[in-house]
Amino acid sequence: MKSFFTKSYVVFSLLVILYATNVNAQTVKWDSTYRPGKYRELVEKFKAEPKSKKDIVFLGNSITAGTDWAKLLELPQAKNRGISGDITFGVLDRLQDIVDGKPAKIFILIGINDVSRDIPDSVIVGNYKKIISTIRKGSKRTQIYFNTLLPVNSSFEKFKNHYGKDEHILYLNEQIRSMVAKNVTIVDLYPVFLDQNNHLKAELTKDGLHLIPEGYKVWANFLNSTGYLR
């Protein structure tokens, strides 16, 4: 009888391990939705570019990638490190190269693609904390600016996987706001882009998710008004 229970326990333990491994494998899959090969091509391109301790890095997905930050902000040291389709796991994977350059500031906006893939909120928040920890450990003088997620607008009917998940955006933004600490400033973009119906302002987007030039101007004006770029 003892042998039976011992064997049963071993089998049960193996099943638990296999289940946990499978869940973890699904969770950490971070491949970008960008066209094949382009993601890694951009990562390598970024690695090859010169780095300076004066750099102001904008890190994120296509929302970050969609403008020329140096030109928009009139700051030659502003570097765009946004990659279309990226999620928090992708940012973590390529973060060390940015940290090694020990930039003056890093502005982070990431997470909406995680939400669209139904990655659990707790996993996303855990990755946020890992991002902050990695920067702090590798570059203590780098000032971290963590942006809240932008609202979306489902009336455009183009990115349906990103719509209808407002409760997740609100929850993640609440968690982001709670992460303010030494060297970590929260940039609360969400209310800046919100209309009276709690949607992304239609006049600032082309598809309910991504911004048009007018939207980036609003973003730039907000950063300038807060003094975060000084």
Protein Blocks (a to p, Z undefined) as FASTA:
>chain_A
ZZmmmmmmmmmmmmmmmmmmmmmmmmmpcbdfbdehklmmmmmmmmmpccdfkbccdddd
fklmmpcfklmnopakbccfbdehiafklmmmmmmmmmmnopabdcddehjlmmmnopaf
klmmmmmmmmmmmmmmmommbccdddddddddfklommmmlgoilmmmmmmmmmmmmmgc
ehiacddfklmmpcfkopacfklccnopaccfklmmmmmmmmmmnopmZZ
